[in-house]
């Protein structure tokens, strides 16, 4: 449940919810220092006209770009928390950023790129430690993203492939997303600016119900 996840994860998921409410892919990210203090956050902005190149306005890159390395020169020990497994671009940005710790809520079977550590000599040399959380956080993240893709499945040629990939890893996320989408429940929550804790617990409750 929402109360059981750390404040850093709550911050990352809250950013993803802001992305969803803004019409972007519901992915958020956050960076914390060695003590667990939140340094900065970021979110996907692909649905927002204020972005010059919306195709690369991803959450992890947004978050890393907000890290002031002059103010925080010891950033190498910091950790990036990503609600979704970074894509090739975001994984590359993490590699070049100097951060060496990554925590991921949900695997991305469609375009996740953490496995690049194993196939690239250069990336492997950076010794990036990655932890996949899974559990309720993965279920919630995949449900949110499938819901988002269901909105645009007739507009995007990749939409069905994304949904199929996520559903293969976590079938229940598709079942819950469809149930919520049929009644436009998440849209209603977004319109009333509900706290994401309510959404998180709703999805987890549907899993257990």
Secondary structure, DSSP 8 states (H G I E B T S, - for coil): -GGGS-HHHHHHHHHHHHHHHTTS---EEEEE-TT--EEEEEE--TT-TT-SSGGG--HHHHHHHT--TTT-TTGGG-EEEEEE---HHHHHHHHHHT--EEEEEE--TTT--TTHHHH-HHHHHT--EEEE--HHHHHHHHHHHHHHHHHTTTT-TTHHHHHHHHHHH-HHHHHHHHHHHHTTHHHHHHHTT--HHHHHHHHHHHHH-
